[in-house]
Amino acid sequence: MKSLTKKQNLAPYFFVAPFIISLFIIYLYPLISTVIMSFQEIVPGETEFIGTKNYRRLADPTFFKAIQNSVIYTVLTISLLIPVPMIFAAMLDSKSSIGSRFFRSVFFVPSLVSVVVAGTIVRLIFAQADTALINTLIAQFNIEPQNWLHGTRIHAMFLLLILALWRWTGINIIYFLSGLQTIPKELYEAADIDGASTIQKFVVITMPLLKPIIVFVTTISILGGLSMFEESYILWEGISPDNNGLTIVGYIYRKGFQHGELGLGSAVGLVLLIIVVFFNVIQLFFRGFFKKGAEV
């Protein structure tokens, strides 16, 4: 009897063990290794502790520009990839919408396309040549051809936003649609009886009840925006003019892998982790997540 009781007590630990082991291997061990490496100078076959030298080396204009680019990109994507998909989701969820299932598929398909393919397509559309698609279109309005890929930071952010909107709008629409399905239809019926307009129902009913989805989408958008790398790398093949498209992760790749400075790359990675946590805590704080008894 005691043996059976002992086995029953050990059963929960047995079932939780795979998660604990995978958490340690996939997350905790790399994080601990990164912290240690950030205080080291690593060359093939040799490792030397150098204290905080890698962190002092971060006083680099290129690094600060990478942070600026990533923060600007994150703010712009959040300002677009939350309201735009939310409005589309509300339209698709409406009873009066025609072809709702078709348009859901159309919006979601871009997310299935590889970032390499998507980035290559954007490169071709916004190419420097006068015969490129966008330059051909703006020429019809007597606008001079633009050097999109080798222009200013505004050009760079515009291209990155176009790519982000094309790829992630459909996924965020799915998130908001799932939230809309949980809103009781009786609330809208009561609002109709009171004579509320479509905009009033959206502002007073839809947006407040979508708060958990908004918090979730904002959180993953902050993470995705600050960790963006592939899009920038594909558009400029790793080297953007005047570092206008350089991101924090791009800076990590440049220093850690191209220059072989793994210690410095680890230090930048930890700074990125701190920035991501900071921005997420700030947005959760302003949404009342940390208030006692608050519902997200």
FENLIN-V746455 format. One record per residue. PSI is psi in whole degrees, 0 to 359 (none if undefined). NEAR is the number of other C-alpha atoms within 10 Angstrom. Layout:
# FENLIN-V746455
PSI;NEAR + PSI;NEAR
This chain:
# FENLIN-V746455
316;6 + 323;7 + 319;8 + 318;9 + 321;10 + 318;10 + 321;12 + 324;12 + 329;11 + 342;11 + 313;12 + 319;10 + 326;11 + 317;12 + 331;10 + 338;10 + 313;12 + 321;11 + 316;11 + 315;11 + 314;12 + 323;12 + 317;12 + 316;14 + 318;12 + 328;10 + 302;11 + 315;13 + 313;13 + 323;12 + 314;16 + 318;11 + 321;11 + 318;20 + 315;16 + 315;14 + 333;22 + 344;25 + 17;20 + 158;23 + 120;18 + 121;19 + 159;12 + 118;6 + 4;5 + 137;7 + 134;12 + 131;12 + 129;14 + 16;14 + 226;12 + 19;12 + 319;16 + 323;22 + 325;17 + 332;11 + 350;12 + 354;15 + 65;10 + 126;10 + 324;9 + 321;17 + 316;20 + 326;14 + 323;19 + 319;22 + 315;21 + 314;16 + 315;21 + 319;25 + 315;19 + 315;14 + 317;24 + 314;21 + 317;15 + 318;16 + 321;23 + 319;18 + 342;12 + 320;15 + 9;23 + 304;20 + 320;14 + 307;15 + 327;23 + 317;25 + 316;14 + 319;20 + 318;23 + 322;17 + 317;15 + 333;20 + 350;18 + 145;12 + 333;9 + 354;9 + 139;12 + 133;11 + 36;9 + 314;16 + 322;11 + 313;10 + 329;15 + 317;19 + 318;11 + 317;11 + 328;20 + 334;19 + 316;15 + 329;19 + 343;16 + 349;12 + 137;12 + 145;11 + 331;17 + 315;14 + 314;11 + 315;20 + 321;22 + 319;16 + 316;14 + 320;19 + 318;18 + 319;14 + 320;17 + 32;23 + 163;20 + 335;19 + 149;16 + 336;17 + 359;14 + 154;15 + 307;15 + 316;18 + 327;21 + 320;17 + 314;14 + 338;14 + 334;15 + 341;9 + 21;8 + 33;8 + 133;11 + 147;12 + 140;19 + 146;18 + 75;15 + 310;21 + 340;21 + 34;17 + 216;15 + 182;16 + 328;18 + 317;12 + 316;17 + 313;24 + 325;20 + 315;15 + 318;22 + 322;22 + 319;18 + 315;12 + 319;20 + 315;21 + 317;17 + 323;16 + 325;21 + 351;20 + 316;21 + 319;24 + 316;20 + 329;25 + 319;24 + 318;17 + 312;18 + 326;23 + 321;22 + 324;15 + 322;18 + 329;21 + 338;10 + 351;10 + 124;14 + 131;11 + 338;10 + 330;9 + 319;12 + 323;17 + 320;12 + 322;11 + 323;16 + 320;13 + 323;8 + 356;9 + 23;11 + 142;15 + 172;10 + 318;11 + 319;10 + 319;12 + 322;16 + 317;16 + 319;11 + 328;12 + 305;16 + 306;19 + 313;16 + 321;11 + 348;18 + 9;20 + 316;15 + 321;17 + 321;21 + 317;21 + 316;18 + 312;13 + 321;19 + 318;21 + 311;20 + 335;13 + 322;21 + 314;24 + 313;19 + 323;14 + 314;22 + 337;25 + 12;19 + 134;21 + 310;21 + 317;16 + 313;21 + 318;24 + 320;18 + 318;18 + 319;25 + 11;20 + 38;10 + 341;18 + 102;16 + 149;18 + 129;14 + 23;13 + 30;19 + 337;24 + 9;31 + 132;28 + 175;29 + 315;26 + 325;22 + 323;22 + 321;23 + 315;24 + 318;19 + 312;17 + 317;18 + 322;20 + 317;12 + 321;11 + 353;12 + 21;15 + 76;19 + 327;23 + 315;28 + 319;25 + 322;24 + 320;25 + 318;27 + 321;25 + 320;23 + 323;16 + 319;16 + 318;19 + 317;14 + 318;12 + 316;17 + 313;18 + 318;14 + 309;12 + 323;16 + 320;18 + 320;15 + 312;11 + 326;15 + 325;18 + 314;12 + 339;10 + 6;17 + 21;13 + 329;17 + 1;13 + 142;12 + 125;7 + 8;8 + 145;9 + 128;11 + none;17
